[in-house]
Every structure is written in structure tokens, then in C-alpha cells.
Amino acid sequence: MGKNLSKKEVKEVLMILEELYPHAKAELNFSNPFELLIATILSAQCTDVRVNKVTEKLFRKYKTPEDYLKLTEEELGEKIRSCGFYNNKSKNILGTCEMLVKEYDGKVPDTREELMKLPGVGRKTANVVLSNAFFKEAIAVDTHVFRVSNRIGLSNSSNVLDTEKDLMGNIEKNMWSKAHHLLIFHGRRICKARKPLCEKCPLDSYCIYYKENVQ
Ligand code: SF4
């Protein structure tokens, strides 16, 4: 059997992370739900820094789904090439824009079910859009949230869906979005994938990974 921290410990862990990262927030740049949706599709297997560079130019010229639909798949692919998997991402973005125009009057829907019908939009992307653009409580589990929360003991599961359920059960609802950003910040800066910097981490006295593998 694996281990989970108690709810009290989870609260304490989040308080420590809040002190460590008082400015934790989305690192993708956007100014409306549509821009966040496009940026999040582009961010698969790519860094936020790279996506921000690409969208800085892209968003200046292309502001609505209709604008994107004037481009061919190849033309859009060229503009987003440096984000990687550009053929697929271009196809998904244009498919998403087409659906937004046809079924949602050009607006981004604000429910998970509807968002997940859009091409290239999985549960994680839907949760990112819900929490960051619509301020709805959701926990998007990306690679950092998955790794860090299972190392610390905020979750004890081997897949992202169960991790999301564990986190929703262990963390108070009004902290879901915040916790998502805190865990990403921690994963990028200290609890890195290959070599976590445990010697710099203030969570060592809570962390189950630390107790089992480092201490
Ligand atoms: S103690 Fe190490 S494994 Fe645990 S959260 Fe900190 S960096 Fe990650």
C-alpha cells in the first residue's frame, strides 16, 4: 500500500508552497479564453517560454477563430513550427476553430464536456481553460502536478485521472486552481523530474519520496 498525507499535512504543504511561490500563476501568456485555448493546445510537449514566443506574434495578427480559418493547415503549421508536432497542432487548432464557429458562435464554451469535444482538447487542457480563463475550480494534472503530488503524498496513484480525483479529495475546493500552479512551480524549480533538488526543498519533512528514497 502507498501512502497519502493527512488533510492537515496537505494544508501545511500548500501553505509552505504559497510562501515559496507567492506569485505562482499560469506561465502561458493570454488575454482571453480563446487565446488560452490556442496556447494550451500549442503547449503539448513544448515549454511555455517557447509557446509565449510563438503566440506573441500569432495573437497580434489572429484574434478570432474566423481569422485562423483563413489559413491552410500548412500555413498555420509554418507559424507554429517551433512548438513541435506542428502538423498535428495546426490540424487541431483549425478543427477547434471550425467547431467554435459552427457550434458555439465563435466563443469558447465554459464546461468540461463541451471543451473536450474540441479537437486536440483533452481533460488537462479543458481543466487549464476552466480554471485560468473562467475561474472555475478545476485541477489540471500535467506531468509536473502528477509527479510532484505523488512524490510528496498529496496523491497516491499511477495515472493522471486518479491523481486528479485524489487531489480533489485532499485539497479544499477553493484551493484547487492555486494548488495546480504551486505544484507546477515547484516541479519546474525544485522537484525536477530526473533529479529533484531535495537538499533545497522545504517539504522534506512531509515528503514521502524523500523519506523512502533520500533520507
Ligand atoms: S523533498 Fe525532494 S522529492 Fe520531495 S517534494 Fe521536495 S524536491 Fe520533491
Residues whose N, C-alpha, C, O or C-beta is under 5 A from the ligand:
A	BS01	SF4	R151 I152 I190 C191 P196 L197 C198 C201 L203 D204 C207 Y209 Y210
